[in-house]
Amino acid sequence: MDSKLLGRYGENLAAEFLRKKGYQIIGLGYRGPFGEIDIIARKGMTVAFVEVKTRQDYKYLPASAAVGEAKRRRLMLTARQWVDEHEFRGQLSFDIIEIYVKSRQIRHIKNAFS
């Protein structure tokens, strides 16, 4: 499967996973000058900015290892822009969802970084 298709497939699975966990999806593929946030979801008074990493299978490192310091910084800057645009004043969470297609595993890492 092409990497863009794999990524989109994973994002759709992750959004459905979050809905089943009681989250309201309020944004998909939000873009700002610093980057993109895959999913923005709300549960209670917390908004989660979610980075989705999809892999065919688990090989050497977890998929979340692909979210390095530079990516985290861009995500936080983009989230700050979203917060300012929406005048949101609740709690924030930066989450990662790992999806492994062959084993059908989904792992939600809440508050993965700050």
Beta strands, then each sheet from edge to edge (+ up, - down):
strand 1: 24-32
strand 2: 35-43
strand 3: 46-55
strand 4: 91-100
strand 5: 105-113
sheet 1: 1+ 2- 3+ 4+ 5-
end
